[in-house]
């Protein structure tokens, strides 16, 4: 029986059967069958980031990483199915209805000829859905932002949402002036002994720098990710130089001035 269920020709049905077997209370996997929505949360996040990394750095791994992310979706749907809440089929059905509803320019009589107009339509339909769901309950503009977004991504979305409400800087130069102002407040707090206030001012500085990235057309999350990758690559070269030129494996044994010299060599390359 098990062999016939897992030997299906439809890959999605086969995956559903495999996940169900992994969750079987008697003959399932000891790890898979004890998982919950809560215990799997970290893996959803990790797999999503690995998809992003594959897109940016290893396109040949993208198919595999998308498969790992798909597994998380099937695991969550299987858990919900066991609880009698929803299934992978109902997830797909709800998604189909949402896509049709939010693309009236494709499936209805709406009009949208540019990507920006599509975004505006999507957000308008989304707001209407939320209004109908909450039966007229008063809500605020930023209430529907997911609470578990990475901080830089949340910051970017905050700026994007408030900008159409005329609550934004007109130019990047104005944001840069605000960055300088926030940096000055950080410098002032460094001279005090109030760590809570210092943390708050550093937070304001980070928020404003993220808005500067948005204002000039960059997503701060991917921008910082690129900077992280660049630093990691340069630091690896620094370690290689320390070994090849100074026969030193432990950078902690080198004075700061020597490390700075090596760093400048790495940057020059």
Secondary structure by P-SEA (a helix, b strand, c coil): ccccccccccaaaaaaaaaaaaaccccccccccccccccaaaaaaaaaaaaaaaacccccaaaaaaaaaaaaaaaaaaaaaaaccccaaaaaaaaaaaaaaaccccccccccccaaaaaaaaaaaaaaaaaaaaccccccccccccccccaaaaaaaaaaaacccccccccaaaaaaaaaaaaaaaaaaaacccaaaaaaaaaaaaaaaaaaaaaacccaaaaaaaaaaaaaaaaaaaaaaaaacccccccccccaaaaaaaaaaaaac
